[in-house]
Amino acid sequence: MDIKKLTPKQISDVAPANKQESVPQASPAGSDPARQQDTLSLSSYTFRQDELLFAKMEYQKLTKTAFEKLRDVKNQIDEYKTAGEVSQKDAAETIMGKKLNDPSVWEKIARKISES
């Protein structure tokens, strides 16, 4: 049937479509208010808990890494102190002693002091 050939009588005889018939599985919007939920809220979705869990795990990894670095530096300082009790030459041979005698390290320290 061609739409251009429809007469006004044919158009007026057509019954309006029933919304329930057009989509049989869908229920009308106001039929069950208990099932309605806020579509803008993301709190009910599981990925929010996954994001939070991921952030906590990353924070724990970073904290662990930072404390491992801190422990290593503390061990280097202890080693420097004990070697310094024996002689200055032994202290200069430790990792921390080499860092303290390195001009590039002092340059970095001076740069940081001047920036602050």
Phi and psi in degrees as a GROMACS rama.xvg file:
@    title "Ramachandran Plot"
@    xaxis  label "Phi"
@    yaxis  label "Psi"
@TYPE xy
-91.8578  130.611  ASP-2
-65.2801  -33.6038  ILE-3
-66.5073  -21.7716  LYS-4
-95.2331  4.54042  LYS-5
-72.2408  139.98  LEU-6
-97.1356  158.248  THR-7
-57.3895  -31.5415  PRO-8
-65.8772  -43.1921  LYS-9
-64.5078  -38.1411  GLN-10
-67.2659  -41.7356  ILE-11
-72.4755  -23.2773  SER-12
-76.898  -15.6338  ASP-13
-73.6793  129.696  VAL-14
-77.6295  144.957  ALA-15
-64.6306  147.603  PRO-16
-73.3494  143.371  ALA-17
-89.8272  127.997  ASN-18
-63.69  -32.7495  LYS-19
-70.0032  -29.7733  GLN-20
-75.7159  -27.8112  GLU-21
-70.5932  -36.0963  SER-22
-132.389  95.3505  VAL-23
-66.6349  -27.2981  PRO-24
-79.7849  -24.4401  GLN-25
-81.9201  144.544  ALA-26
-102.314  154.861  SER-27
-60.9377  153.719  PRO-28
-62.0726  -38.1927  ALA-29
-93.4464  9.53464  GLY-30
-74.09  -38.1429  SER-31
-131.72  91.0259  ASP-32
-68.3155  -21.4718  PRO-33
-70.3672  -28.3359  ALA-34
-83.3486  -17.4433  ARG-35
-69.939  141.23  GLN-36
-141.203  161.171  GLN-37
-68.9945  116.036  ASP-38
-79.5267  -12.2745  THR-39
-89.1285  -18.3527  LEU-40
-78.7621  132.916  SER-41
-102.991  2.85865  LEU-42
-67.9024  -24.8545  SER-43
-84.1104  -9.33348  SER-44
-85.0331  144.55  TYR-45
-74.0055  -23.0867  THR-46
-66.3179  -21.0143  PHE-47
-65.7164  -42.4964  ARG-48
-67.676  -36.5534  GLN-49
-64.1269  -40.9585  ASP-50
-62.7442  -43.6833  GLU-51
-64.911  -42.5286  LEU-52
-63.4028  -41.9521  LEU-53
-62.3441  -44.2066  PHE-54
-62.967  -40.7189  ALA-55
-64.3261  -41.0633  LYS-56
-65.558  -41.6255  MET-57
-65.286  -39.4555  GLU-58
-62.5996  -42.9537  TYR-59
-63.8241  -39.2288  GLN-60
-62.9086  -45.9394  LYS-61
-64.9401  -39.825  LEU-62
-63.8654  -44.4173  THR-63
-61.3922  -44.4609  LYS-64
-63.2006  -42.4834  THR-65
-64.255  -41.5955  ALA-66
-70.0963  -31.7889  PHE-67
-65.9367  -42.7547  GLU-68
-63.0273  -42.5856  LYS-69
-62.3625  -41.5278  LEU-70
-64.021  -40.5407  ARG-71
-62.9961  -43.7401  ASP-72
-64.6594  -40.9247  VAL-73
-62.319  -41.9166  LYS-74
-63.0847  -38.8493  ASN-75
-65.3293  -39.6532  GLN-76
-66.5656  -43.4117  ILE-77
-60.933  -42.2821  ASP-78
-61.9976  -41.3872  GLU-79
-63.8208  -42.6016  TYR-80
-64.5769  -45.8539  LYS-81
-66.458  -37.2821  THR-82
-69.8306  -31.9556  ALA-83
-67.9876  -27.2715  GLY-84
-69.2179  -29.4108  GLU-85
-78.6358  -58.4223  VAL-86
-164.065  159.22  SER-87
-68.7362  -31.519  GLN-88
-65.6502  -41.4329  LYS-89
-65.1156  -38.9474  ASP-90
-64.6636  -37.1004  ALA-91
-69.5589  -21.3075  ALA-92
-83.1395  -13.9958  GLU-93
-74.9155  168.659  THR-94
-60.833  -46.4041  ILE-95
-67.1643  -37.9413  MET-96
-62.4548  -39.1999  GLY-97
-66.3277  -37.6896  LYS-98
-67.1285  -39.1519  LYS-99
-68.6974  -26.5341  LEU-100
-96.4967  1.9718  ASN-101
-87.6585  121.76  ASP-102
-63.7958  -31.567  PRO-103
-67.0501  -32.691  SER-104
-66.3049  -43.3644  VAL-105
-65.8417  -32.5108  TRP-106
-66.3713  -42.1888  GLU-107
-63.4227  -42.1595  LYS-108
-62.2755  -44.9768  ILE-109
-63.6826  -38.8634  ALA-110
-64.2971  -42.8888  ARG-111
-65.1342  -38.1929  LYS-112
-66.6186  -40.8362  ILE-113
-69.6623  -28.8121  SER-114
-74.1017  -27.6525  GLU-115
